[in-house]
């Protein structure tokens, strides 16, 4: 297994950021009750606008739980590819923390993934797969940031 950890900041206080994160994750559920999201998987592993990327649909399981060590609610998250798509399965935690400002919060992603294809996948992971995984996690966090910071459509 390989570890991932990354974070992004959002322009909301911690409680509102947590609420918006949960609303977004709930919005991913389709009519069949299964949550899915398209992840951008960079082919080059480079987080630039010129890098080539594939988009792959993954099945997402997200559930809130209380983390007594952090004294906060966290979201346990698992994503895995749908169908015959070859992507690692990821298991981790999303948590919202203070970034030092009362008007901003950090969304952190921490967890582990298992490269596909056994020993061959581990060799690939050591060569370039880890960079691709880190960039994919970064893209996922940027998608969360955009969704959380999107203006609310409610009129209240």
Secondary structure, DSSP 8 states (H G I E B T S, - for coil): -EEEEEEEEESS-HHHHHHHHHHHHHHTB-TTS-EEEEEEEESS---STTS-EEEEEEEEEEEEEEETTTTEEEEEEEEEE-TT----EEEEEEEEEE-SSTT-EEEEEEEEEE-SSHHHHHHHIIIIIHHHHHHHHHHHHHHHHHHHHS------
